[in-house]
Amino acid sequence: MTPDLKPKWIFFDLDGTLSDSLEALYKAYEGFLARYDRTGSREEFCLLNGPSFDEIIDHLRRAHQLEEHSPERMMTDFRAGILQAFMQDLQPMAGADETLSRLSARGIRLMLVTAGSRDEVMQVLRRFNWQDRFEAIITGDMVTRAKPDPAIYLKALERSKAEAHQVLVVEDAPHGVEAAQAAGLQVVCIANQLCPLSDEQKKGASCIRALPEIFQILG
């Protein structure tokens, strides 16, 4: 699908798209499993890039035979590890701040659409001083089905009051790209070395290596 060169809205994912957070999240994932004497893999981590926290904990309990541990305790441990990793390691993606400023200067309306919980997302935005960058923020705790289900992007589209062809989505993860495309939205995918898209997942999306390259698509 060829992106609209003059979108009214751009919906941005956060982790791995605007926030250089995937390595920090991977460290948190590894540390979480190590506390339970388990070992993860990059393949499993990528599978869990997009689902809700509840779905992640449910998967880890089943996949690593941790059913004897309460999901509430595991959730507390998991979120604590993510917060610690974010506070130590988190940085914006290269060119993110300038890209958001230039897009706003063009009159393009920006929305953040992320699977993270609102409390954790707001911590990231405060860290980057991005609290006022977006007209709206849609988080994973506002929908009942996580990416790759299109629910979160359908909610964002409803919030924008735009037509699907007036929206461009910027994503990095396979589940995110699938969710946006299932919602009928045009997608630009940013290269993700940790969890790369397959050739099949790249179909119908325009791919860039870094955020500032979006202007080569927008013109």
N, C-alpha and C positions, 0 to 999 in steps of 0.2 A: 504494500500500500504506500503510495506517495504522500508524505505529509503535506498538510496545508501550509503554504509558506507564510500565511498571515493568520495564525491562530489567535483567537480572542483570549484563550486560557492556556496555560501550561500547568499540568499536574506533575509535581515532582515527588518521587519516592525519596526517602531520607537515607537509610543505611546503604552505603556503597554507591550512592548516587550523589548526594550533596555532602554527606558525612563520610569521612574515610574511616569507617567503623568496622569493616568486616574482619580485619585482623584482630581488633580488640574483642569483637564478639566471639571469634574463634578461640582466643585465649580463655575467655569466660566459659565457653562450652567445654574446653579441655579441662579447665580447673574444676568445673562442676562435677564432671564424671570422675575425676581423680579423687575427689572427696568421698566417692562411693566405691573406690577401687575398681573403676571401670575405665576403658580406653575407647575413645571415639575415632572418627575418621573424617577426612575432608568431604568424602562423598555423603556421609550422613549429615554433616553440618550444612552442606548445600541443600539437601533435602528439607532441612528445617529453616531455611532462609525464606520466610514468607508466612508460614502458619502462625496462629496465635500462640501466646504463652501456654494456654491450657492444652492446646494440641501438641506443642513441643514436649511438655512434661508427660503427657499421656504416652507419646511415642517413646520417650526415653525410659519410662517405667517398664513398658512392655519389651522394648528391644534389648534392654540390658538387665532384665530380670530383677527389677527393683520394686516389685509390687508390695513388698513388705514395708516400704517406706511411704509415709503419707504424702499425697500429692501437695498438700498445703505446705508441709515442711520443705519439700523439694522445690516448690515454687519460690518460697522465701530464699532458699539458698541460691537458686538460679538467678533471681533478680538482683540479689546482693552482689553476686559475681559480676553481672553486667554493669551495675553501677560503679563498682570499683574499677573495672577495666576502662570504662568511659572516663572516669575522673583522672585516670593516669595517662591514657594514651590517645584520647579522642582529638581529632583535628578535622577541619573542613577539607573537602576535596580540593585539589589544586584548581584555582580559578573559579571556585563556587561563588564567593562573595561578589566578584566583578561580574560574573554571568548574571546573577540575580539583579544586580543594579542596572545593568544594560537592558535586560528584558523589561524591567519596570519602567525605565526611561522611554522605551518604545510604546508604552501603554498596554503591554501584555499583562493580563491579570494572572496572578500566581496562587496556586493552592498546593499545600503539602498533603500527600496521601500516603500514609505509612502504616504498617502492621503493628508498630509499637504502641504501647499504652500512652495515654495523654500525659500522665505525670512524667514518665521517662522522656518523652519527646520534648516536653517543655524544658526539662533540664538541659537537653542538648541545645535547644534554641537559645536559652539564656547564656549558655557557655559561649556560643558563637555570636551573641548579640543580634539574633535574627528574630526576636519576638514579633517585630512589626513588618517582616518581609512578606508575609502571606495574607491574602484576604480571608482565607479560611484554612482550617486544619482538620483533616479527617483522619482519625486514628483507629487502630484495630479494635479498641473496646467500644466503638460506636456501631459495629456490625456483628452479626452472629456467625458469619462464615468468613474465613480468612483466605488470602491468596493461596492457590490460583483461582479460587472462586471469584467471579467479577463483582461481588456485592459491594466491596469498598469503593470501586471505581464507579459503579452505578450510583452510589450514594453521593460521591463527589460530583458526578454529572448533574444529579438532581439539585445539589446545592448551588452549582454554578448557574443553573437555568440556561445553559448553552445547549446547542445541538452538538451531537457527537463529532461532526466534521469540523467544528470550531475549536476542538480541543486537541492538544498534543500532550502525550505522556512521556516523561523521561524516567526510565527504569534501568536497573542493572541486572536483576536476578531473573532466572527462568520463570519462577512462579509469578513474579510481578508482571513480566511481559505477557504471560498467558492470561492473567487476570484482566489486564488492560485491553488486550485484543478480544477477549470474550465479551467485554463490555462494548465492543464496537468502536474503540478509540484507536487513533493513530499513535504509533510508538516510535520513540528514538531510544535505542539502548546504548548505554555507555559500557565500554569494555570492563570486564570484571575478571581478573586473573585467578581469583580464588574459586569462584563458581561460574565458569564461562558458560555462555549459551551454546547449545548445539546448533548445527546448521539448520535443522528443522525449526528450532525456536526463533532463529533469526529471520525466517521468511516473513515477509510483510512488515518488517521493521527496518528502520534506517539505523545503522550502527556508527558510533563515534568513539574515539579513543580517549577524549577528555572533554569536559564540559564546554570550554570555549568554542569547540568545533560545532556546537549547535548553530552558531551564526552562519556557518557555511551552508546549512540546510535552510535557515530562515532567510538568508540573503541580506 
